[in-house]
Amino acid sequence: MLETAPSTDAYLMLSGTLFAVGLIGVVIRRNMITVLMAIELMLNAVNINLVAFSHRLGSLEGQVFTIFVITVAAGEAAVGLAIIIQLYRLKSTINVDEARMLNG
């Protein structure tokens, strides 16, 4: 039996759903680690879009750009976690609302 690949619309629906979940996570959650994970989820949704359109257009530019985005996201996650760890050592909290007040 011949299997066919999902259409670009299916990938766009998946990407839109992932992006919406990530956006909700950024807006609603107050835990910095959860917000960082939600941002990573949004970046992965963008990567799915890039690969889907790259496949549809028959070019490799979107896939190459996705590799760069993944690399930058890994660096962003490492730096973000380092900042969160230092903030926790300073303030003993990773709550976004409490961390806004950096004095004392």
C-alpha positions in Angstrom: 0.0 0.0 0.0 1.3 3.4 -1.0 1.7 5.8 1.9 1.5 9.5 1.3 3.1 12.3 3.4 0.8 14.6 5.3 -0.1 17.8 3.5 1.4 21.2 4.3 -1.9 22.2 5.9 -1.4 19.4 8.5 2.0 20.7 9.4 0.7 24.3 9.6 -2.1 23.2 11.9 0.4 21.4 14.1 2.7 24.4 14.1 -0.1 26.8 14.9 -1.3 24.6 17.8 2.3 24.4 19.2 2.7 28.1 18.8 -0.6 28.8 20.6 0.3 26.5 23.5 3.7 28.2 23.8 2.1 31.7 23.7 -0.4 30.7 26.4 2.4 29.3 28.5 4.4 32.6 28.2 1.4 34.8 29.0 -0.2 32.7 31.8 2.6 31.0 33.7 4.7 32.8 36.3 7.5 30.2 36.7 10.6 31.3 34.7 11.5 27.8 33.7 8.0 27.1 32.4 8.2 30.4 30.5 11.5 29.4 29.0 10.1 26.0 27.9 7.1 27.8 26.4 9.5 30.0 24.4 11.3 26.9 23.2 8.0 25.4 22.1 7.2 28.5 20.1 10.6 28.3 18.4 10.0 24.7 17.5 6.6 25.7 16.0 8.5 28.2 13.8 10.9 25.5 12.8 8.1 23.2 11.7 6.8 26.0 9.5 10.2 26.6 8.0 10.6 22.9 7.1 7.1 22.5 5.8 7.4 25.5 3.5 10.9 24.4 2.4 9.6 21.0 1.5 6.6 22.5 -0.4 8.8 24.9 -2.3 11.4 22.3 -3.0 14.3 24.2 -1.7 16.7 23.6 1.2 17.0 27.2 2.5 14.3 26.7 5.1 15.8 23.5 6.4 19.3 25.1 6.6 17.8 28.1 8.4 16.1 25.7 10.8 19.4 24.2 11.8 20.7 27.7 12.6 17.5 28.4 14.7 18.0 25.2 16.6 21.6 26.2 17.4 20.6 29.6 18.6 17.8 28.2 20.6 20.2 25.8 22.4 22.4 28.8 23.3 19.4 30.8 24.4 18.3 27.9 26.6 21.7 27.6 28.2 22.1 31.3 28.9 18.5 31.5 30.1 18.9 28.7 32.5 22.2 30.3 33.8 20.4 33.5 34.4 17.5 31.7 36.2 20.0 29.9 38.4 21.8 33.1 39.3 18.5 34.9 40.0 17.4 32.0 42.2 20.6 32.2 44.2 20.0 36.0 44.6 16.3 36.1 45.3 15.4 32.5 46.3 12.5 32.5 43.8 12.0 31.8 40.1 8.6 33.6 40.0 8.5 36.2 37.3 6.4 38.7 39.4 8.8 38.5 42.3 11.9 38.7 40.2 10.9 42.0 38.6 11.9 43.8 41.7 15.7 43.4 41.5 16.4 45.7 44.4 17.1 44.1 47.7 
